[in-house]
């Protein structure tokens, strides 16, 4: 089966391990629990999650199809209290969009592209790298963040 478009908004993070939409409010810091179903022990694996600022047009609320040419790239923190299991948390920081060129307005969110990379301990052609989670982060307006 082909993978979903990276801008697909019809899949929910809870039920889809492909293209996802993560919706947060500006200034909110949340953890998203991830279970890597095909691995039982993540010891020795390398995990990386990043968000790339989308080419948002101020006040449009439209989903961008490209990253911003001057995109801010944020490496997300990962919390893994037990690397011998297959679960960990991705932390969406409260200041995720603090350096973005656009900000959300009421009913007009801004977007970034998110991806999780999982690599085993192999090297060269013996290493396997998966990207089981990718999609959009939607950041909605918050009155408490207004300046």
Buried (B, 14 or more C-beta within 10 A) or exposed (E): EEEBEBBBBEBEBEEBBBBBBBBBBBBBEEEBEBEBEEBEEBEEBEBBBBBBBBBBEEEEBBBBEEBBEEBBEBEBEBEBEEBEBBEBBBBBBBEBBEEBBBBBBEEBBBBBBBBBBBBBEEEEEEEEEBEBBBBBBBBBBBEEBEE
